[in-house]
Amino acid sequence: MFFASDNAGPVHPQIMNRLAQANTGHAMPYGNDPIMDEVRDAIRTAFEAPEAAVYLVATGTAANALALACYTQPWQTIFCSVTSHIHEDECNAPEFYAGAAKLTVVETDDKMTPEALTKAIEKHPEGNVHGAQRGPVSITQVTERGSIHSLEELNALTAVAKSYDLPVHLDGARFANALVALGCTPAEMTWKAGVDVVSFGGTKNGCMGVEAVVFFDPAKAWEFELRRKRGAHLFSKHRFLSAQMAGYMQDDLWKTTAALANDNARHLADGLRAAGATLLHKPDANMIFAKWPRRIHQKLHDAGAKYYVMDGPLEGDDPNEPLSARLVCDWSIGTEAIDQFLSYF
């Protein structure tokens, strides 16, 4: 009954098998291994972007921070949602790698809106030497509240950014979960929607630790290579990153694992509703925010369930006080563990 994070799940056997295959003989280091050629071809094909520059790093924070740094000058600001991962969970890494460029929070409850983005951009007038200059827009897909921007919403946001001549970054740590939920293509959710660079996540969706950074403008390729090396994120034994991503892309495994995670979350959400829990956000992908009484939280934790209680101590005087929780399903959870969890309600 482990719902704390999709980071906690096991590596998919297909990916582990590719790692084992890569662990023989010798291969050129630093991304010059032959498996990386396979990865580039697979990602370019999936995204319908034959000229795209494709790079691998080991963490989502590195992917986001290094990608954004390529589009941000130190005197600029990055526009992002108040609930974005780069604002809530990356310890100022984007600011650090972008030479102390600041973040400007777009005030929304969850998903970014065109109106809120426009308002945030307009607070930074061009040509004011005393203030931060306008920089890239970063959109989180899936959001940190489990919501998904529709293609129409993405296009509306990028239209605002482009109207101010600002580049767009997509934080796709859960890219695959969003894509299978929308039933669209990678191209439709990225460059066809006006996205310039995407952090294409693997770690949360069955990989051991690998994320791709995909630039649809290859002019940024050399700068990213320099920033990745200078930032200490260029792996010498790169073939073990390549092998993970190759296994992930093989036979569309990335879509299969995402569909499993989303299906698990849907099963859990349906069960929580039936048990009387209150869902705080619409669970579009594999993340659920819900509220139920403290006494049930206590029973679940005593039984060994792992998830985050968000807004109060597990111990308290009122057993019926509702406490909210975040639950995340990965590809491996399965309905048996979900049904066991629900049996405590």
QUILINJO-V542495 format. One record per residue. N is the residue number from 1. RES is the residue in three letters. PSI is psi in degrees with one decimal (999 if undefined). BURIAL is + if it has 24 or more other C-alpha atoms within 12 Angstrom, else -. D_CENTER is the distance of its C-alpha to the mean C-alpha in whole Angstrom. Layout:
BEGIN
<<N & RES & PSI & BURIAL & D_CENTER> <N & RES & PSI & BURIAL & D_CENTER>>
END
This chain:
BEGIN
<<1 & MET & 61.7 & + & 23> <2 & PHE & 105.7 & + & 20> <3 & PHE & 20.7 & + & 17> <4 & ALA & -38.6 & + & 16> <5 & SER & 147.4 & + & 12> <6 & ASP & -5.4 & + & 11> <7 & ASN & -18.9 & + & 11> <8 & ALA & -5.9 & + & 15> <9 & GLY & 167.5 & + & 16> <10 & PRO & 163.6 & + & 18> <11 & VAL & 136.9 & + & 17> <12 & HIS & 139.2 & + & 18> <13 & PRO & -34.8 & - & 22> <14 & GLN & -37.6 & + & 22> <15 & ILE & -40.6 & + & 19> <16 & MET & -36.4 & + & 22> <17 & ASN & -40.5 & - & 25> <18 & ARG & -34.5 & + & 23> <19 & LEU & -42.7 & + & 23> <20 & ALA & -40.6 & - & 27> <21 & GLN & -37.1 & - & 28> <22 & ALA & -19.6 & + & 26> <23 & ASN & 44.5 & - & 28> <24 & THR & 140.3 & - & 32> <25 & GLY & -152.3 & - & 34> <26 & HIS & 154.2 & - & 33> <27 & ALA & 148.4 & - & 30> <28 & MET & 143.4 & - & 30> <29 & PRO & 179.7 & - & 27> <30 & TYR & 32.1 & + & 25> <31 & GLY & 6.3 & + & 23> <32 & ASN & 12.9 & + & 26> <33 & ASP & 151.4 & + & 26> <34 & PRO & -24.7 & - & 27> <35 & ILE & -32.0 & + & 24> <36 & MET & -32.1 & + & 22> <37 & ASP & -41.1 & - & 24> <38 & GLU & -41.8 & + & 23> <39 & VAL & -47.4 & + & 19> <40 & ARG & -46.8 & + & 20> <41 & ASP & -43.3 & + & 22> <42 & ALA & -43.7 & + & 20> <43 & ILE & -41.4 & + & 17> <44 & ARG & -39.2 & + & 19> <45 & THR & -46.0 & - & 21> <46 & ALA & -38.1 & + & 18> <47 & PHE & 1.5 & + & 17> <48 & GLU & 43.6 & - & 21> <49 & ALA & 78.4 & + & 21> <50 & PRO & -19.0 & - & 23> <51 & GLU & 1.1 & - & 23> <52 & ALA & 144.8 & + & 20> <53 & ALA & 127.9 & + & 19> <54 & VAL & 127.6 & + & 17> <55 & TYR & 156.7 & + & 16> <56 & LEU & 141.8 & + & 15> <57 & VAL & 173.0 & + & 14> <58 & ALA & -15.6 & + & 13> <59 & THR & 154.3 & + & 11> <60 & GLY & -35.0 & + & 7> <61 & THR & -43.1 & + & 10> <62 & ALA & -42.6 & + & 12> <63 & ALA & -49.7 & + & 10> <64 & ASN & -49.3 & + & 9> <65 & ALA & -43.7 & + & 13> <66 & LEU & -38.0 & + & 15> <67 & ALA & -47.2 & + & 13> <68 & LEU & -35.1 & + & 14> <69 & ALA & -30.8 & + & 17> <70 & CYS & -15.9 & + & 19> <71 & TYR & 8.9 & + & 19> <72 & THR & 128.2 & + & 20> <73 & GLN & 153.5 & + & 24> <74 & PRO & -24.1 & + & 24> <75 & TRP & 8.9 & + & 26> <76 & GLN & 172.9 & + & 23> <77 & THR & 145.7 & + & 21> <78 & ILE & 127.7 & + & 17> <79 & PHE & 125.7 & + & 17> <80 & CYS & 160.3 & + & 14> <81 & SER & 152.4 & + & 14> <82 & VAL & -26.5 & + & 15> <83 & THR & 10.3 & + & 12> <84 & SER & 153.3 & + & 10> <85 & HIS & -37.1 & + & 8> <86 & ILE & -23.1 & + & 10> <87 & HIS & -41.2 & + & 13> <88 & GLU & -30.9 & - & 13> <89 & ASP & 14.3 & - & 12> <90 & GLU & 17.4 & - & 12> <91 & CYS & 39.9 & - & 16> <92 & ASN & 20.5 & - & 17> <93 & ALA & -43.0 & + & 15> <94 & PRO & -41.0 & + & 15> <95 & GLU & -41.1 & + & 18> <96 & PHE & -50.8 & + & 20> <97 & TYR & -22.1 & + & 19> <98 & ALA & 19.7 & + & 20> <99 & GLY & 36.9 & + & 23> <100 & ALA & 15.8 & - & 23> <101 & ALA & 146.8 & + & 22> <102 & LYS & 167.9 & + & 21> <103 & LEU & 137.9 & + & 18> <104 & THR & 121.1 & + & 19> <105 & VAL & 128.8 & + & 18> <106 & VAL & 115.1 & + & 18> <107 & GLU & 105.5 & + & 20> <108 & THR & 163.0 & - & 18> <109 & ASP & -33.6 & - & 18> <110 & ASP & -88.8 & + & 15> <111 & LYS & 143.7 & + & 14> <112 & MET & 144.8 & + & 15> <113 & THR & 153.4 & + & 19> <114 & PRO & -38.8 & + & 21> <115 & GLU & -44.7 & - & 23> <116 & ALA & -37.4 & + & 22> <117 & LEU & -44.9 & + & 20> <118 & THR & -44.3 & + & 24> <119 & LYS & -42.6 & - & 25> <120 & ALA & -42.0 & + & 23> <121 & ILE & -42.2 & + & 24> <122 & GLU & -19.5 & - & 27> <123 & LYS & -8.1 & - & 28> <124 & HIS & 79.9 & + & 27> <125 & PRO & 142.6 & - & 30> <126 & GLU & 145.0 & - & 31> <127 & GLY & 2.9 & - & 34> <128 & ASN & 102.4 & - & 34> <129 & VAL & -16.5 & - & 34> <130 & HIS & -8.8 & - & 34> <131 & GLY & 168.8 & - & 30> <132 & ALA & 141.6 & + & 27> <133 & GLN & 157.7 & + & 26> <134 & ARG & 133.2 & + & 24> <135 & GLY & -158.6 & + & 21> <136 & PRO & 160.0 & + & 17> <137 & VAL & 130.4 & + & 15> <138 & SER & 123.3 & + & 12> <139 & ILE & 133.3 & + & 10> <140 & THR & 127.1 & + & 7> <141 & GLN & 98.4 & + & 6> <142 & VAL & 151.2 & + & 6> <143 & THR & 168.9 & + & 8> <144 & GLU & 0.6 & + & 8> <145 & ARG & 9.9 & + & 12> <146 & GLY & 10.7 & + & 11> <147 & SER & 160.5 & + & 12> <148 & ILE & 132.1 & + & 11> <149 & HIS & 126.8 & + & 13> <150 & SER & 166.4 & + & 16> <151 & LEU & -37.4 & + & 17> <152 & GLU & -41.2 & - & 20> <153 & GLU & -40.4 & - & 17> <154 & LEU & -46.9 & + & 15> <155 & ASN & -36.9 & + & 19> <156 & ALA & -38.9 & + & 20> <157 & LEU & -45.5 & + & 18> <158 & THR & -30.3 & + & 18> <159 & ALA & -40.0 & + & 22> <160 & VAL & -48.2 & + & 22> <161 & ALA & -46.3 & + & 20> <162 & LYS & -29.4 & + & 23> <163 & SER & -22.3 & - & 26> <164 & TYR & 8.5 & + & 25> <165 & ASP & 42.3 & - & 25> <166 & LEU & 137.9 & + & 21> <167 & PRO & 160.7 & + & 19> <168 & VAL & 129.5 & + & 15> <169 & HIS & 138.1 & + & 12> <170 & LEU & 118.5 & + & 9> <171 & ASP & 102.2 & + & 5> <172 & GLY & 47.9 & + & 4> <173 & ALA & -35.6 & + & 2> <174 & ARG & 39.5 & + & 4> <175 & PHE & -47.2 & + & 6> <176 & ALA & -38.5 & + & 9> <177 & ASN & -40.2 & + & 9> <178 & ALA & -42.5 & + & 9> <179 & LEU & -46.7 & + & 12> <180 & VAL & -29.6 & + & 14> <181 & ALA & -37.7 & + & 14> <182 & LEU & -22.6 & + & 15> <183 & GLY & 33.8 & - & 18> <184 & CYS & -176.1 & - & 17> <185 & THR & 158.3 & + & 17> <186 & PRO & -37.6 & + & 14> <187 & ALA & -41.6 & + & 17> <188 & GLU & -29.3 & + & 17> <189 & MET & 1.1 & + & 14> <190 & THR & -100.9 & + & 14> <191 & TRP & -30.6 & + & 17> <192 & LYS & -20.7 & - & 19> <193 & ALA & 2.3 & + & 18> <194 & GLY & 12.7 & + & 18> <195 & VAL & 134.8 & + & 15> <196 & ASP & -34.5 & + & 16> <197 & VAL & 141.0 & + & 13> <198 & VAL & 139.5 & + & 10> <199 & SER & 108.4 & + & 7> <200 & PHE & 106.0 & + & 7> <201 & GLY & 145.6 & + & 6> <202 & GLY & -31.5 & + & 9> <203 & THR & -42.2 & + & 9> <204 & LYS & -7.1 & + & 8> <205 & ASN & 30.2 & + & 10> <206 & GLY & -7.0 & + & 13> <207 & CYS & 166.6 & + & 13> <208 & MET & -41.7 & + & 15> <209 & GLY & 85.1 & + & 13> <210 & VAL & 139.1 & + & 12> <211 & GLU & 143.3 & + & 10> <212 & ALA & 143.4 & + & 11> <213 & VAL & 121.6 & + & 12> <214 & VAL & 115.0 & + & 14> <215 & PHE & 122.0 & + & 16> <216 & PHE & -13.7 & + & 18> <217 & ASP & 102.8 & + & 21> <218 & PRO & -7.0 & - & 22> <219 & ALA & -20.8 & - & 24> <220 & LYS & -1.1 & + & 21> <221 & ALA & -50.3 & + & 21> <222 & TRP & -40.2 & - & 24> <223 & GLU & -41.3 & + & 23> <224 & PHE & -41.4 & + & 19> <225 & GLU & -42.9 & + & 22> <226 & LEU & -43.7 & - & 24> <227 & ARG & -38.0 & + & 21> <228 & ARG & -42.6 & + & 19> <229 & LYS & -47.9 & - & 23> <230 & ARG & -30.9 & - & 24> <231 & GLY & 7.1 & + & 21> <232 & ALA & 31.3 & - & 21> <233 & HIS & 16.2 & + & 18> <234 & LEU & 110.6 & + & 21> <235 & PHE & 136.2 & + & 21> <236 & SER & -52.1 & - & 25> <237 & LYS & 62.7 & + & 25> <238 & HIS & -23.1 & + & 22> <239 & ARG & -23.1 & + & 23> <240 & PHE & -21.1 & + & 21> <241 & LEU & -46.0 & + & 18> <242 & SER & -43.0 & + & 19> <243 & ALA & -39.8 & + & 20> <244 & GLN & -49.4 & + & 17> <245 & MET & -33.2 & + & 16> <246 & ALA & -43.7 & + & 19> <247 & GLY & -35.5 & + & 19> <248 & TYR & -41.9 & + & 16> <249 & MET & -23.1 & + & 17> <250 & GLN & 127.2 & + & 20> <251 & ASP & 30.6 & - & 22> <252 & ASP & 36.6 & - & 18> <253 & LEU & -36.8 & + & 17> <254 & TRP & -33.4 & + & 13> <255 & LYS & -37.6 & + & 15> <256 & THR & -47.9 & + & 17> <257 & THR & -37.0 & + & 15> <258 & ALA & -41.1 & + & 12> <259 & ALA & -39.7 & + & 15> <260 & LEU & -44.8 & + & 17> <261 & ALA & -44.3 & + & 14> <262 & ASN & -41.4 & + & 14> <263 & ASP & -40.3 & + & 18> <264 & ASN & -43.8 & + & 18> <265 & ALA & -37.6 & + & 17> <266 & ARG & -41.6 & + & 19> <267 & HIS & -41.8 & + & 22> <268 & LEU & -43.5 & + & 21> <269 & ALA & -42.8 & + & 21> <270 & ASP & -41.7 & + & 24> <271 & GLY & -38.5 & + & 26> <272 & LEU & -43.1 & + & 25> <273 & ARG & -46.1 & - & 26> <274 & ALA & -29.1 & - & 29> <275 & ALA & -2.6 & - & 30> <276 & GLY & 2.9 & - & 30> <277 & ALA & 153.7 & + & 27> <278 & THR & 122.6 & + & 25> <279 & LEU & 127.7 & + & 22> <280 & LEU & -25.0 & + & 20> <281 & HIS & 153.8 & + & 18> <282 & LYS & 119.7 & + & 18> <283 & PRO & 90.6 & + & 15> <284 & ASP & -25.4 & + & 14> <285 & ALA & -112.5 & + & 12> <286 & ASN & 17.0 & + & 12> <287 & MET & 135.0 & + & 12> <288 & ILE & 135.6 & + & 15> <289 & PHE & 122.2 & + & 17> <290 & ALA & 165.7 & + & 21> <291 & LYS & 136.5 & + & 24> <292 & TRP & 169.9 & + & 27> <293 & PRO & 150.2 & + & 30> <294 & ARG & -40.2 & + & 30> <295 & ARG & -34.1 & + & 33> <296 & ILE & -38.3 & + & 30> <297 & HIS & -44.1 & + & 28> <298 & GLN & -43.2 & + & 30> <299 & LYS & -42.9 & - & 31> <300 & LEU & -44.9 & + & 28> <301 & HIS & -36.6 & - & 27> <302 & ASP & -29.8 & - & 31> <303 & ALA & -1.7 & - & 30> <304 & GLY & 7.1 & - & 27> <305 & ALA & 142.2 & + & 24> <306 & LYS & 116.9 & + & 21> <307 & TYR & 172.9 & + & 19> <308 & TYR & 124.4 & + & 19> <309 & VAL & 128.5 & + & 21> <310 & MET & -32.4 & - & 20> <311 & ASP & 29.6 & - & 24> <312 & GLY & 163.3 & - & 27> <313 & PRO & 143.8 & - & 28> <314 & LEU & -35.5 & + & 29> <315 & GLU & 135.4 & - & 32> <316 & GLY & 169.4 & - & 34> <317 & ASP & -30.9 & - & 38> <318 & ASP & 105.5 & - & 36> <319 & PRO & -18.7 & - & 35> <320 & ASN & 1.4 & - & 34> <321 & GLU & 127.3 & - & 32> <322 & PRO & 132.6 & + & 29> <323 & LEU & 138.8 & + & 26> <324 & SER & 157.1 & + & 22> <325 & ALA & 153.5 & + & 20> <326 & ARG & 129.7 & + & 16> <327 & LEU & 133.7 & + & 16> <328 & VAL & 132.1 & + & 13> <329 & CYS & 136.2 & + & 14> <330 & ASP & -177.7 & + & 13> <331 & TRP & -23.7 & + & 15> <332 & SER & -6.6 & + & 18> <333 & ILE & -58.2 & + & 19> <334 & GLY & 156.9 & + & 22> <335 & THR & -25.0 & + & 24> <336 & GLU & -45.8 & - & 27> <337 & ALA & -37.1 & + & 25> <338 & ILE & -45.6 & + & 23> <339 & ASP & -35.1 & - & 27> <340 & GLN & -43.7 & - & 28> <341 & PHE & -46.8 & + & 26> <342 & LEU & -22.4 & + & 27> <343 & SER & -14.9 & - & 31> <344 & TYR & -2.4 & + & 31> <345 & PHE & 999 & - & 31>>
END
